[in-house]
């Protein structure tokens, strides 16, 4: 009977240790997932800002082409 109690206590201690290690590992994984989601969120915001910047830049290029064409007409340059 004493052997069974000792086996139970040893097994219980091992399980408690494993639970602690698992809990710690789980916390580390969640921390890394939070960091990854933050990076992805920032990249998505940067993508939106970059897309808007490119649209504004394209509009400026179109305006400059129209201005150049108008100046060419005034100067009679082909």
Protein Blocks (a to p, Z undefined) as FASTA:
>chain_A
ZZmmmmmmmmmmmmmmmmmmmmmmmmmmmmmmmmmmmmmmmmmmmmmmmmmmmmmmmmmm
mmmmmmmmmmmmmnopZZ
